[in-house]
Amino acid sequence: MSTTKLSSARRIAIWEAHQRNCIFCSMPIYYESLEIDHIIPERFSENPDELKAVLIGYDLPLDFVLNSLNNLLPCHARCNNRKAGTLFGKSSALFYLEIASSKSKEAFEAERAALKRSRGDRVLASLSIALESGELSSGDVLDILKRIEQGVDAFEAISEIRFSNRIVQGLLKQQDAEALLDEPICPRVHGLDSLEMKKDENGKSSRLVVTTAREWAQARRSGYYAPNTYAIKEEAFFLRAYSFIRAMLAAKVADLSYVRNPKRGVYDLELLPVTLLPILSSDDEEEISKMHHAGTSIQDLVQSGKVIVEERSSHYLSLKYQGMGAAYWEIMRADLNDDGIEDILISHYKYALEGTLGVGAISILQRKSAIAKFELLAGDELLPESEGA
């Protein structure tokens, strides 16, 4: 029996792809009796050496995924109980794997269709909440629904994005994102009235004052930079706003998600790569690299006492590591790299526990399967340097 909880969409997709029949007795399965069997038992995931030996012995690729559609088949609970965690002989296993593989594309399409249906339900629920709270008028809701029908989507700002005269949070129509480039970020409450940037060229320095994300991005592309520690800290707010806007404009509705049902994010320390941690020196960077290649997670370092978690919620995490502090906010969730899988855009702020160093950054968390840890992507395409001159 599976120890990984498969989504209802995946269970139904596998069931329907095999005409709702049990793979072992060939009799129809009622949904309440449906179980999903792993041909190569899932228990091998707990012992990588055993799994590797099985894959080699059965002439299967070493990157074979136990929870992929190529290894899952529908069956009665009673039939699955008889098999339990037994490993079929090679010929029988390959026979069933071939059946699963032949139906995997059909199952994938059925799962994607189910997810699209459920996504519509989630959008309607979010719109209902926004309507009841007064954040959107009935006209706004109708406009969003019309645009969704036409293929233009609304996405959610999970954590607040602060501008000088308003805070953006919750559902935002994609068409409205670009206008935020010209919303003033400065003056900021308890912050700068404007951000002064500097450029060094031909032995001379020039200064430029910016207040909006568009002005900041143009300055960065022209070679200007924040010239002091306070300006670098304040620049984090420009970077967050600009990357969110760029992400909104590039976002697509994901076909598949491994960060939803069950929900996964910065709260799940056992899934977070150590490359997310702040570093001060090249020695720290080398140590982080070694731990990353060894598969170490942030949770492992919490258990060993190397990382101290200060605050942790569903969309926010703050911690301390090796003389540095860091805070991470989930900004939005969508397909951000056009691979059909839902990603998480995060904004982070890293600072020295002693001293004035503080700097903002953005990254993308990507999870490619229900059993995978997060991968950390730099998100360079969301920064102004990626636009060209």
C-alpha positions in Angstrom: 0.0 0.0 0.0 1.2 3.5 -0.9 2.8 5.7 1.8 2.5 8.7 -0.5 -0.9 10.3 -0.6 -1.7 10.7 -4.3 -4.0 13.5 -5.3 -7.6 12.7 -6.2 -6.9 14.1 -9.7 -4.1 11.5 -10.2 -6.1 8.6 -8.7 -9.1 9.3 -10.9 -6.9 9.8 -14.0 -5.2 6.4 -13.5 -8.6 4.7 -12.8 -10.2 6.2 -16.0 -7.2 5.6 -18.2 -7.6 1.8 -17.4 -11.3 1.8 -18.0 -12.0 1.6 -14.3 -10.9 -2.0 -14.2 -8.6 -3.8 -11.7 -5.2 -4.6 -13.3 -5.0 -7.9 -11.4 -8.5 -9.4 -11.7 -9.7 -7.4 -14.7 -13.1 -6.8 -12.9 -14.6 -3.3 -12.6 -13.6 -1.2 -9.5 -16.0 1.1 -7.7 -14.3 4.3 -6.6 -14.7 3.5 -2.9 -12.7 0.3 -3.5 -10.0 1.9 -5.6 -6.4 1.7 -4.7 -3.3 2.6 -6.7 -0.6 0.0 -6.8 3.1 0.6 -7.3 4.5 -2.0 -9.6 8.0 -1.5 -8.2 7.0 -1.2 -4.6 7.3 2.3 -3.0 9.1 0.8 0.0 12.3 0.8 -2.0 12.4 4.6 -1.9 13.5 4.2 1.8 16.6 2.3 0.7 18.4 3.8 -2.3 20.9 1.0 -2.6 18.2 -1.6 -2.8 16.3 0.5 -5.3 19.4 0.9 -7.5 19.9 -2.9 -7.4 16.3 -3.5 -8.5 16.5 -1.0 -11.3 19.7 -2.4 -12.6 18.4 -6.0 -12.3 15.2 -5.1 -14.2 17.0 -3.1 -16.9 15.2 0.1 -15.8 16.8 3.6 -15.9 18.4 4.8 -12.7 16.2 7.9 -12.6 13.0 5.8 -12.7 10.4 7.6 -10.5 8.4 5.3 -8.3 5.5 7.7 -8.1 5.4 8.4 -11.8 2.4 7.3 -14.0 4.7 4.6 -15.5 4.7 2.8 -12.2 1.1 3.1 -11.1 -1.9 0.9 -11.8 -5.5 0.8 -10.5 -6.7 -2.2 -8.4 -9.2 -3.4 -5.9 -8.2 -3.0 -2.2 -8.5 -6.7 -1.7 -6.2 -7.4 -4.7 -3.7 -4.9 -3.5 -3.7 -6.4 0.0 -2.7 -9.7 -1.4 0.2 -8.2 -3.3 1.1 -5.8 -0.4 4.8 -4.8 -0.9 5.8 -7.8 -2.9 8.2 -7.3 -5.8 7.1 -9.1 -8.9 9.7 -11.2 -10.7 11.3 -9.4 -13.6 9.1 -10.7 -16.4 5.9 -10.0 -14.5 7.1 -6.6 -13.4 8.1 -5.6 -17.0 4.7 -6.8 -18.2 2.8 -4.6 -15.8 5.2 -1.7 -16.4 4.5 -1.9 -20.1 0.7 -1.7 -19.4 1.2 1.4 -17.2 3.5 3.0 -19.7 1.0 2.5 -22.5 -1.7 4.4 -20.6 0.6 7.0 -19.0 -0.1 9.7 -21.6 -3.9 9.2 -21.4 -3.7 9.3 -17.6 -1.6 12.5 -17.8 -4.1 14.3 -20.0 -7.0 13.1 -17.7 -5.1 14.5 -14.7 -4.4 17.8 -16.3 -8.1 18.2 -17.3 -9.1 17.4 -13.7 -6.6 20.0 -12.3 -8.0 22.6 -14.7 -11.5 22.0 -13.5 -10.4 22.3 -9.9 -8.4 25.4 -10.6 -11.6 27.0 -11.8 -13.3 26.1 -8.5 -10.4 27.7 -6.6 -10.6 30.9 -8.6 -14.3 31.2 -8.0 -13.8 30.7 -4.3 -11.1 33.4 -4.2 -13.3 35.8 -6.1 -16.2 35.1 -3.7 -14.1 36.0 -0.7 -12.8 39.2 -2.4 -16.4 40.2 -3.3 -17.6 39.7 0.3 -14.8 41.6 1.8 -15.3 44.6 -0.5 -11.9 44.3 -2.2 -13.6 43.8 -5.6 -16.9 45.0 -6.9 -19.3 42.7 -8.7 -18.2 44.5 -11.9 -14.6 43.6 -11.2 -15.5 40.0 -10.6 -17.5 39.8 -13.8 -14.5 41.3 -15.7 -12.1 38.8 -14.2 -14.3 35.9 -15.1 -14.7 37.1 -18.6 -11.0 37.5 -19.0 -10.4 34.0 -17.6 -12.8 32.6 -20.1 -10.8 34.4 -22.8 -7.6 32.9 -21.6 -6.3 35.9 -19.5 -5.7 34.9 -15.9 -5.7 36.5 -12.5 -2.9 35.6 -10.1 -2.5 36.1 -6.3 0.0 38.3 -4.5 0.5 36.1 -1.5 2.6 38.6 0.6 2.0 42.3 0.4 3.9 44.4 -2.1 4.2 47.9 -0.7 4.0 51.1 -2.8 4.0 54.6 -1.4 0.2 55.1 -1.7 -1.1 51.5 -1.6 -0.4 47.9 -0.7 -1.0 45.2 -3.4 -2.1 41.8 -2.0 -4.6 39.2 -3.1 -5.9 38.6 -6.6 -4.5 40.9 -9.4 -5.5 40.8 -13.0 -2.5 40.1 -15.2 -3.4 43.1 -17.5 -3.1 45.5 -14.5 0.4 44.4 -13.5 2.5 46.6 -15.9 0.9 49.8 -14.5 2.5 49.0 -11.2 5.9 49.7 -12.8 5.0 53.4 -12.5 3.6 53.3 -9.0 5.9 55.2 -6.7 7.6 53.0 -4.1 9.2 56.0 -2.4 8.6 57.8 -0.2 8.4 54.9 2.2 7.1 54.9 5.7 10.2 54.7 8.0 12.4 54.6 4.8 13.8 56.8 2.1 12.0 59.6 0.3 13.8 58.5 -2.9 16.5 56.1 -3.8 19.8 57.7 -5.0 21.9 55.5 -7.3 25.4 56.0 -8.5 27.3 55.2 -11.7 31.1 55.2 -12.2 32.3 55.8 -15.8 35.5 57.1 -17.3 36.8 58.1 -13.9 33.7 60.2 -13.1 30.7 59.5 -11.0 27.1 60.5 -11.8 24.0 60.3 -9.5 20.4 59.5 -10.3 17.3 59.6 -8.1 14.5 57.0 -8.6 11.1 56.4 -7.0 9.4 53.8 -9.2 10.2 50.2 -10.2 10.5 51.3 -13.8 13.0 54.0 -13.0 15.0 51.7 -10.9 15.2 49.0 -13.6 16.2 51.5 -16.2 18.9 52.8 -13.9 20.2 49.3 -13.2 20.4 48.5 -16.9 22.4 51.7 -17.4 25.0 50.7 -14.9 23.8 52.5 -11.8 23.9 50.9 -8.4 23.0 51.6 -4.8 26.1 53.3 -3.4 25.9 52.6 0.4 24.6 50.1 2.9 21.4 51.9 3.6 20.5 52.3 0.0 21.3 48.6 -0.6 18.8 47.7 2.1 16.1 50.0 0.7 16.7 48.7 -2.8 15.3 45.4 -1.6 11.8 46.9 -1.9 12.4 47.9 -5.5 13.7 44.5 -6.3 10.7 42.8 -4.8 8.1 45.0 -6.5 9.9 44.8 -9.9 10.4 41.0 -9.8 6.7 40.5 -8.8 5.5 42.6 -11.7 7.8 40.7 -14.2 6.6 37.4 -12.8 3.0 38.5 -13.1 3.5 39.4 -16.8 5.3 36.1 -17.5 3.1 33.8 -15.4 1.0 31.0 -16.8 -1.6 28.8 -15.1 0.2 25.5 -14.3 -1.1 22.2 -15.6 0.5 20.3 -12.7 1.4 21.2 -9.2 3.5 19.5 -6.5 3.1 22.4 -4.1 -0.6 22.1 -3.7 -2.8 19.3 -2.2 -0.9 18.9 0.1 0.3 22.4 0.3 4.1 22.8 0.3 6.3 25.9 0.6 8.8 27.7 2.8 7.2 26.2 5.8 8.5 22.7 4.8 12.1 22.8 6.1 12.7 19.2 5.1 12.1 20.2 1.4 14.2 23.4 1.4 17.7 23.2 -0.1 20.7 24.5 1.9 21.5 26.7 -1.0 18.8 29.0 0.2 20.8 29.9 3.3 22.8 33.2 3.6 26.6 33.0 3.3 29.3 35.4 4.3 32.5 33.9 2.8 33.8 31.6 0.1 34.4 29.0 2.9 30.7 29.1 3.7 29.9 28.8 0.0 32.1 25.7 -0.3 30.5 24.1 2.8 27.0 24.8 1.5 27.9 23.3 -1.9 29.1 20.1 -0.3 26.0 19.8 1.9 23.8 20.4 -1.1 25.4 17.7 -3.1 25.0 15.3 -0.2 21.2 16.0 -0.2 21.2 17.9 3.1 18.1 20.0 3.8 17.6 23.0 6.1 15.6 20.7 8.4 18.8 18.6 8.8 20.7 21.7 9.9 17.9 22.7 12.3 18.1 19.3 14.0 21.9 19.6 14.3 21.6 23.1 15.8 23.4 24.9 12.9 20.3 26.7 11.9 18.0 28.5 14.3 14.4 29.1 13.2 13.0 32.4 14.6 9.6 32.5 12.9 7.7 30.2 10.6 4.3 30.5 9.1 2.6 29.2 5.9 4.1 31.9 3.7 7.0 33.2 5.8 10.3 32.0 7.3 13.0 33.7 9.2 16.2 32.0 10.5 19.8 32.5 11.6 22.9 30.7 10.2 26.6 31.3 10.7 26.4 34.9 11.8 23.7 35.8 9.3 20.0 36.3 9.5 17.5 35.7 6.6 13.8 36.2 6.0 11.8 34.6 3.2 8.4 35.6 1.9 6.3 33.7 -0.7 5.3 36.3 -3.3 3.2 34.3 -5.8 2.6 30.9 -7.2 2.3 30.1 -10.9 4.1 28.4 -13.8 7.0 30.9 -14.1 9.3 29.1 -16.5 6.8 27.7 -19.0 7.2 24.0 -18.1 3.6 23.4 -17.1 4.5 22.9 -13.4 3.6 25.4 -10.6 6.5 27.3 -9.1 6.9 29.7 -6.1 8.4 33.1 -6.4 10.1 34.1 -3.1 11.6 37.3 -1.9 14.4 37.1 0.7 16.4 39.5 2.7 19.7 38.5 4.2 21.6 40.5 6.8 24.6 40.3 9.1 23.7 39.7 12.8 26.6 42.1 13.7 27.1 45.0 11.4 25.2 47.0 8.7 25.2 44.5 5.8 21.7 43.8 4.4 20.6 42.8 0.9 17.5 41.7 -0.9 17.2 39.0 -3.5 14.6 36.9 -5.3 14.5 33.3 -6.2 12.1 30.7 -7.6 11.4 27.4 -5.8 10.6 24.6 -8.1 9.4 21.1 -7.2 9.2 18.5 -10.0 7.5 15.6 -8.3 5.5 14.6 -5.2 8.6 13.1 -3.6 11.2 15.7 -4.7 12.8 18.4 -2.6 12.6 22.0 -3.8 15.2 23.2 -6.4 16.4 26.8 -6.1 16.4 28.8 -9.3 18.1 32.2 -9.5 15.2 34.0 -11.2 17.6 36.1 -13.2 15.1 36.5 -16.0 13.0 38.6 -13.6 15.8 41.1 -13.0 16.4 44.2 -15.1 19.7 43.0 -16.5 17.9 40.3 -18.4 16.0 42.8 -20.5 18.9 44.3 -22.4 19.5 47.9 -23.0 
